Amino acid sequence: MQRKDERIKAVCQQLKKDGDIENFAYDHFRQSDAVPPPFAVYRRVAPQNFSADGVVYHRGDNVDLEIYAESPEDMAELMEKTEQLLDAAEIYYKLTADTVYIESEDFYETLYEI
């Protein structure tokens, strides 16, 4: 089975191909490679393994997906497209917080835990 980060990368590739985002990166963009919004960043995060009696029965495979846009309207459209692609790929996601405005960068961020 394909790892979640590989599946999320495929979703980001489709968003870029369809023109919904400028680009995407694993973990972060280097300052020299920065792109304007809309863009996406994904990363593997600490797994939450399930274990008992000193044995791991299920290994967690957790990924965060952050999407960025310039306006609330752009964010709503990007969220709709992202969620359609996640649903089509049968990827369970959790919107972990409200979309936030990052004043220092002058754009909006939404975080999905996958």
C-alpha positions, 0 to 999 in steps of 0.5 A: 500500500502506498504511504500517505505522504506519497498519496498526498503528494499525488493530490498536490501534483493534481492541484498544480496540474489543474492550476489550483496552486502555483507549486507545492513542497515537502515541509517547506520552500527554501527562501530562494524558491518561495512562490506566491499563494496559492501553494501547498506544503505537506509533511510526515508527522510523528506517528501515533502507533497502536500497541499493547503488551509491548508490541506495535499492532498498527503503525501510524502514518500521519501527514499534515497538509497546509494550503495557502491562499491570498483571500478568504474567497480563494481559500474557499475554492482551494479547500473545495478542490482539495477536499474533492481530490482527497475524497476521490482518493479515499483519503480520510482528513480532518480539518484541524482548525479554522482558516487563519490569516497570517498577518506577517505574510498577508495570506491565509492558511488552512491545515488538514491532518491526514 
